[in-house]
Amino acid sequence: MKYIRNIALAGCSLFLLCQCATQDDLRKLNYQVRAVNQKVEEVKNSTVENLQKRQASSVNKLDRVDEEITRLKARLEENDHQRNVYHKQNTQALADLQAALEERLTADEQKISELQQRVDRLTAGIDSMQQARIRAAEKRAREAAKKAELARQRTIMAAASSASFVKVHPSGRKIRISNGRVAQSTQPVPKAGKSPAAAAAGKKTVKKQSSSIETVHSKDTASGPFEKAMAEFRAKKYKDAYGDFEQVLSRNPRGEQAAQTLFYMGESLYNQGEYDLAILDYQKVISNHSKDPHTPAALLKQGMSFEKLTDNETAKIIYKKLINEYAGTPEAAKAKKRLENL
């Protein structure tokens, strides 16, 4: 509107000036009017064109925004749908998993119950077997005691018969030499007509010599079977070794080698897998020979035997006793290590 007003004013001015202006002035004025009109057209064209372009650009941007909004809405709807689907699937999967876990727990409880029943039956069987073995061991011990008593009586009877034989018709007196041997003397024995004092002296000499013979014989027989039994033990002939150790013990149950003999009897049984019977022989060493060097080893092997019988609680008690009563021994150190592993 401003441009049109300016044009009208310019026309009026031109009209007024035409009456008083020269021809040149008119031409100049016409030129200027045309220039102004041209500029007005240019301004008008450029303004309209810019407005149209801006409007078209705005429309395009709005269209793109609408499209983006539409895409976002579609994505949101799709995401909501997927979320609902996943939620339903996860809910179903959790329900299935919980049902499977409950079923597995029920099956495991049943298996545990069955295993516990089997363990109870096995424990009862093991207890009965142990009791049977203990009774068998006690029976064997009684039989061994009877055999030892019979052997002792036979030894006494043999000694008595030997002594009576020496008294009957001796060809000479037997004299004990310093190295322990017995030599035959050519000195005649007093006959019945001699004095009572001489006869009594002769009897004392015979009895003393007979006693020395029995002592020497006892030492020789005691050392021989023990060495034989040890040789069989080293050769892993444990059954034969046990029998020979038993004979050695029956001949001299309170001798210096009694504890050692009992210990190796237990070792022979242990190496044969007779752990319950070995425990009894080890206990004889512990109870009757507490000061013997073999006692700590007997305690250690007794605890190991209880471990073999799966009686770990009793094994712990024995190891603790060994550690407390025989501290500083190699067996106590071994017992401490085994106790830590139980």
C-alpha positions in Angstrom: 0.0 0.0 0.0 2.8 2.4 0.8 4.3 1.8 -2.7 1.0 2.6 -4.4 0.6 5.8 -2.3 4.0 6.9 -3.3 3.3 6.2 -6.9 0.1 8.3 -6.8 1.9 11.2 -5.1 4.6 11.0 -7.7 2.0 11.1 -10.5 0.3 14.1 -9.1 3.6 15.8 -8.6 4.5 15.0 -12.2 1.2 16.4 -13.4 1.8 19.6 -11.6 5.3 19.9 -12.7 4.4 19.2 -16.3 2.6 22.6 -16.6 5.6 24.5 -15.5 8.5 22.3 -16.4 10.4 22.1 -19.6 10.5 19.2 -21.9 13.8 17.9 -20.5 12.4 18.0 -17.1 9.5 16.0 -18.2 11.8 13.4 -19.8 13.8 13.2 -16.6 10.7 12.9 -14.5 9.4 10.2 -16.8 12.6 8.3 -16.5 12.6 8.6 -12.7 8.9 7.4 -12.6 9.8 4.4 -14.7 12.8 3.7 -12.5 10.6 3.9 -9.4 8.0 1.7 -11.0 10.6 -0.8 -11.9 12.0 -0.8 -8.4 8.5 -1.2 -7.0 7.9 -4.2 -9.3 11.2 -5.7 -8.3 10.5 -5.2 -4.7 7.1 -6.6 -5.1 8.3 -9.6 -7.0 11.2 -10.4 -4.6 9.0 -10.0 -1.6 6.3 -12.2 -2.9 8.8 -14.8 -4.1 10.6 -14.9 -0.8 7.3 -15.2 1.0 6.3 -18.1 -1.2 9.6 -19.8 -0.8 9.5 -19.4 3.0 5.9 -20.6 3.0 6.9 -23.6 0.9 9.9 -24.3 3.2 7.7 -24.1 6.2 5.2 -26.4 4.7 7.9 -28.9 3.9 9.2 -28.7 7.4 5.8 -29.2 8.8 5.2 -32.2 6.6 8.5 -33.7 7.7 7.7 -33.1 11.3 4.3 -34.7 10.8 6.0 -37.7 9.2 8.5 -38.0 12.0 5.7 -37.7 14.6 3.8 -40.4 12.7 6.9 -42.7 12.7 7.5 -42.1 16.4 4.0 -43.0 17.2 4.3 -46.1 15.1 7.5 -47.0 16.9 5.9 -46.3 20.3 3.0 -48.5 19.5 5.3 -51.3 18.3 7.4 -51.0 21.4 4.4 -51.2 23.6 3.2 -54.2 21.7 6.6 -55.9 22.0 6.8 -55.0 25.7 3.5 -56.6 26.3 4.5 -59.7 24.3 7.8 -60.0 26.2 6.0 -59.5 29.5 3.6 -62.3 28.8 6.5 -64.5 27.6 8.6 -63.8 30.7 5.7 -64.4 33.0 5.0 -67.7 31.4 8.7 -68.6 31.4 9.0 -67.7 35.1 5.9 -69.8 35.9 7.4 -72.8 34.0 10.8 -72.4 35.7 9.2 -72.2 39.1 7.1 -75.3 38.4 10.3 -77.1 37.1 12.2 -76.1 40.3 9.5 -77.3 42.5 9.3 -80.6 40.7 13.1 -80.9 40.9 13.1 -80.1 44.6 10.5 -82.7 45.2 12.5 -85.3 43.2 15.7 -84.4 45.1 13.9 -84.7 48.4 12.7 -88.1 47.5 16.2 -89.1 46.4 17.7 -87.7 49.6 15.2 -89.7 51.6 16.0 -92.9 49.7 19.7 -92.2 50.1 19.3 -91.6 53.8 17.4 -94.9 54.2 20.2 -96.7 52.3 22.8 -95.0 54.6 20.8 -96.1 57.6 20.6 -99.6 56.4 24.3 -99.6 55.5 25.2 -98.2 58.9 23.1 -100.8 60.6 24.8 -103.5 58.5 28.2 -102.1 59.3 27.4 -102.0 63.0 26.2 -105.5 63.0 29.4 -106.6 61.0 31.6 -104.8 63.5 29.8 -106.4 66.4 30.2 -109.8 64.7 33.9 -109.2 64.0 34.4 -108.0 67.6 32.7 -111.2 68.9 34.8 -113.3 66.5 37.9 -111.5 67.8 37.0 -112.1 71.4 36.4 -115.7 70.6 39.8 -115.9 68.9 41.4 -114.2 71.9 39.8 -116.7 74.2 41.0 -119.6 72.0 44.5 -118.1 71.9 44.5 -117.8 75.7 43.5 -121.4 76.0 46.2 -122.4 73.6 48.7 -120.4 75.5 47.6 -122.0 78.8 47.9 -125.4 77.3 51.4 -124.6 75.9 52.4 -123.3 79.4 51.2 -126.5 81.1 53.0 -128.6 78.5 56.2 -126.7 79.1 55.9 -127.2 82.8 55.2 -130.9 82.4 58.1 -131.3 80.0 60.4 -129.5 82.4 59.2 -131.7 85.3 59.7 -134.9 83.3 63.2 -133.6 82.2 64.2 -132.9 85.8 63.0 -136.4 87.0 65.0 -137.9 84.2 68.2 -136.2 85.3 67.7 -137.6 88.8 67.5 -141.3 87.8 70.8 -142.6 86.6 73.1 -139.7 85.8 76.6 -140.6 84.6 78.0 -137.4 86.1 77.2 -133.9 87.3 76.4 -131.1 84.9 78.3 -127.9 85.6 77.2 -124.5 84.3 80.1 -122.6 82.7 80.3 -118.8 82.8 79.3 -118.3 79.1 75.9 -120.0 79.7 76.8 -123.5 78.3 76.5 -126.7 80.2 79.3 -129.2 80.3 79.4 -132.8 81.5 81.6 -133.4 84.5 83.4 -136.7 85.2 82.9 -136.4 88.9 80.5 -139.1 90.0 77.2 -138.4 91.6 76.9 -139.5 95.3 75.0 -142.8 95.6 72.3 -143.7 97.9 74.7 -144.7 100.7 76.3 -141.3 100.9 75.6 -138.8 103.6 72.3 -136.8 103.4 74.1 -133.5 103.1 76.0 -134.7 100.0 72.8 -136.0 98.5 71.0 -132.7 99.2 73.9 -130.8 97.7 73.7 -133.0 94.6 70.0 -132.4 94.3 70.4 -128.6 94.6 73.1 -128.7 91.9 70.9 -130.7 89.6 68.0 -128.4 90.1 70.1 -125.3 89.5 71.6 -126.8 86.4 68.2 -127.8 85.1 66.8 -124.3 85.7 69.8 -122.8 83.8 69.1 -125.1 80.9 65.5 -124.1 80.8 66.4 -120.4 80.9 68.9 -120.7 78.0 66.4 -122.8 76.0 63.7 -120.3 76.6 65.8 -117.4 75.4 66.9 -119.3 72.3 63.3 -120.3 71.3 61.9 -116.8 72.1 64.3 -115.0 69.8 64.0 -117.4 66.9 60.3 -117.3 66.3 60.2 -113.6 66.6 62.8 -113.1 63.9 61.0 -115.6 61.7 57.8 -113.7 62.2 59.5 -110.4 61.4 61.0 -111.9 58.2 57.5 -113.1 57.2 56.1 -109.6 58.0 58.7 -107.9 55.8 57.9 -110.4 53.0 54.2 -109.3 53.3 53.2 -112.8 54.5 50.9 -111.2 57.0 48.8 -114.2 57.8 51.8 -116.4 58.6 53.5 -113.6 60.5 50.5 -113.2 62.7 50.5 -116.9 63.6 54.2 -116.8 64.5 53.8 -113.5 66.5 50.9 -115.1 68.4 53.2 -118.1 69.3 55.9 -115.8 70.5 53.5 -113.9 72.7 51.9 -117.1 74.1 55.4 -118.3 75.2 56.3 -115.0 77.0 53.3 -112.8 77.4 55.0 -110.4 79.8 58.5 -110.3 78.2 60.4 -107.3 76.9 59.1 -108.0 73.3 55.4 -108.3 74.4 54.5 -104.8 73.3 56.4 -105.0 70.1 54.9 -108.4 69.3 51.3 -107.2 70.0 52.0 -104.1 67.8 53.1 -106.2 64.8 50.2 -108.5 65.4 48.0 -105.5 64.9 50.1 -104.4 61.9 49.6 -107.9 60.3 45.8 -107.6 60.7 45.8 -104.0 59.5 47.6 -104.9 56.3 45.1 -107.7 55.7 42.2 -105.2 56.0 41.0 -106.6 59.4 40.8 -103.2 60.9 38.4 -104.0 63.7 40.6 -106.9 64.9 43.7 -104.8 64.6 42.1 -102.2 66.9 41.9 -104.8 69.6 45.6 -105.7 69.4 46.6 -102.0 69.3 44.5 -101.5 72.4 46.4 -104.2 74.2 49.6 -102.3 73.6 48.0 -99.0 74.7 46.4 -100.5 77.9 49.2 -102.8 79.1 52.4 -101.1 77.8 51.7 -97.3 78.0 55.4 -96.5 78.5 56.6 -98.6 75.6 58.0 -96.8 72.5 55.5 -98.6 70.3 52.5 -97.1 72.2 52.3 -93.8 70.2 52.5 -95.8 66.9 49.7 -98.1 68.2 47.5 -95.1 69.0 48.2 -93.6 65.5 47.4 -96.9 63.7 44.3 -97.4 65.9 43.0 -94.0 64.8 43.8 -94.8 61.2 41.9 -98.1 61.6 38.8 -96.2 62.8 39.1 -94.0 59.7 39.1 -97.0 57.5 35.9 -98.1 59.3 34.5 -94.6 58.6 34.2 -93.9 62.3 35.9 -90.4 62.1 34.6 -89.2 65.5 36.4 -92.0 67.4 39.5 -91.4 65.2 39.4 -87.8 66.3 39.3 -88.7 70.0 42.3 -91.1 69.6 44.3 -88.5 67.7 43.6 -85.9 70.4 44.7 -88.4 73.0 47.9 -89.1 71.1 48.7 -85.4 70.7 48.0 -84.6 74.4 49.8 -87.6 76.0 52.7 -88.1 73.6 53.4 -84.5 72.4 56.7 -84.1 70.6 56.7 -87.6 69.0 56.6 -88.0 65.2 53.4 -89.9 65.6 51.8 -86.9 67.4 52.8 -84.7 64.4 51.2 -87.2 62.0 48.1 -87.3 64.1 47.8 -83.5 64.1 47.9 -83.5 60.2 45.3 -86.2 60.0 43.1 -84.5 62.5 43.2 -81.3 60.4 42.0 -83.3 57.3 39.0 -84.8 59.1 
